[in-house]
Amino acid sequence: MDINSDDLKTFITVIDSGTLSAASVHLGQTTSGVSRALSRLEDKLATSLLTRTTRRMELTEEGTLFLEKARAILGAMEEAEETIRIRRQKPAGRLCVDAASPFMLHCVVPHVAEFRAMFPEIRLELSSNDQIADLIEHRTDIAIRIGALNDSTLHARALTASPLYVLASPAYLAAHGTPRTPEDLAQHTLLGFVQYELGNQWPLRNANGNSLTVTPSISASSGETLRQLALAGQGIVCLADFMTRTDIEAGRLVKLLADDYTGYRQQIHAVYYRNTQLAQRISCFLDFLQQKL
């Protein structure tokens, strides 16, 4: 059997057009040529797909089944061609990316030069707004969000998961001592978030479970501000690995209470509205960023 896409297209066009003569117009062929093509297809399948009279055509049972499969095959072929066509094009245009300032500074900014070298026609706009609620209102194409997602109207793509660590600087520990249990933290200066209660639930096993709710002595709205306070020896903090990894490796911050750590990892997602005109820019940026993470 040697059925090709032209056979499928002819058959579908005949059904959709309703008559051989109408199908011949769409296909740019003669009516007799379309009729012969349809007969050849039936010969290849060794079955009748249509019952034809001088007034109308009707699908046979086999024709109905074949039509469904033919549409699916042509649809898949068109989708494959479109995918390759898009990949051949160079992504271009404005792409606005929003992320919390720590993620922007530690995970996006260091890779902008490489991304621009790969996709010079994309005009990046970077913003930091933790409270963004409406992507369209804020002209944002991609918003990178840390923690649980609440808006089910958005499309989300998981980028990575980052551990949270309880940390302090060597200077702070030298001056105030090292806590040995989660309960000891009550005697220390704690650095935490304002207007973000989840940020003040530290992943430490204690008498009340696997999460310790702390009351900060110093609060800030930005994780980067808390990081700088911890580096300056102002207290103990709980922050994500993605923004403190180099500090830990360099010894500027020290992990605490490792025996009580639950191993919790904070999810990081990219959220966006599906838009076919933006799809290429969004996908190339997210593919690039996920590789870096």
Summary of the structure (lengths in Angstrom):
residues: 293
radius of gyration: 30.4
end to end distance: 49.3
largest distance: 99.3
contacts: 825
relative contact order: 0.13
helix: 46%
strand: 23%
